[in-house]
Amino acid sequence: MPKKPKTPKREVIAIAVFPADDGKDKAAQSLGRRGGEASAKTLSSRQRSEIAKKGAAARWEKAAK
């Protein structure tokens, strides 16, 4: 029975850990993530719940089509 070709482990790890460059500005991505966390901290649990419900309903509606 033929053996599978061996893939260097380093290459596999590099692909998993370091995604390909998507052409986006990394500094802007970082600021966007921090902005989301900051706005989430200021929202009440009821507001966060309402936002999550709207998002879930939109995903279900999209999946049903």
Backbone torsions as a table, in degrees:
resi	resn	phi	psi	omega
1	MET	NA	130.7	-177.8
2	PRO	-70.6	147.0	179.0
3	LYS	-87.0	154.9	177.6
4	LYS	-72.6	147.4	176.7
5	PRO	-67.6	142.2	-178.0
6	LYS	-84.2	135.5	175.8
7	THR	-107.4	130.8	178.7
8	PRO	-59.3	134.4	-177.1
9	LYS	-64.4	-34.8	-179.7
10	ARG	-60.8	-41.1	-179.0
11	GLU	-64.5	-41.4	179.7
12	VAL	-64.9	-43.7	179.8
13	ILE	-65.2	-41.7	-179.2
14	ALA	-62.4	-38.4	179.3
15	ILE	-67.0	-40.5	-177.3
16	ALA	-73.3	-37.3	-174.1
17	VAL	-87.4	-38.4	-175.9
18	PHE	-115.2	95.8	-179.8
19	PRO	-64.8	159.1	-179.8
20	ALA	-63.2	150.9	178.6
21	ASP	-66.2	122.7	-177.4
22	ASP	-96.2	5.3	176.9
23	GLY	82.4	4.2	-178.8
24	LYS	-93.2	151.5	179.0
25	ASP	-71.5	117.9	-176.0
26	LYS	-66.3	-33.8	178.9
27	ALA	-66.3	-40.9	178.8
28	ALA	-66.1	-38.2	177.8
29	GLN	-62.8	-41.4	180.0
30	SER	-63.7	-44.1	178.4
31	LEU	-63.7	-38.0	179.2
32	GLY	-63.8	-39.9	178.3
33	ARG	-65.2	-43.2	-179.8
34	ARG	-66.0	-35.9	178.9
35	GLY	-64.1	-39.8	178.7
36	GLY	-64.8	-40.8	179.2
37	GLU	-66.3	-40.7	-178.4
38	ALA	-66.5	-41.6	-179.6
39	SER	-69.6	-33.1	178.1
40	ALA	-65.8	-33.7	179.7
41	LYS	-69.2	-30.8	-176.9
42	THR	-83.7	-17.4	-179.4
43	LEU	-79.2	147.5	175.2
44	SER	-78.0	165.9	-179.7
45	SER	-63.9	-33.7	178.5
46	ARG	-65.9	-42.5	179.4
47	GLN	-64.8	-43.6	178.3
48	ARG	-61.6	-39.7	179.7
49	SER	-64.1	-42.6	179.0
50	GLU	-63.8	-41.9	178.6
51	ILE	-62.8	-42.8	-179.9
52	ALA	-65.1	-39.7	178.8
53	LYS	-64.0	-41.2	178.4
54	LYS	-62.8	-43.0	179.6
55	GLY	-64.3	-42.5	179.5
56	ALA	-64.8	-41.6	179.1
57	ALA	-63.5	-39.3	179.2
58	ALA	-66.0	-40.0	178.8
59	ARG	-66.1	-41.8	179.4
60	TRP	-64.9	-40.7	179.7
61	GLU	-64.6	-40.7	179.3
62	LYS	-66.5	-39.6	-179.6
63	ALA	-69.7	-28.5	-178.1
64	ALA	-74.1	-20.8	-178.2
65	LYS	-77.3	NA	NA
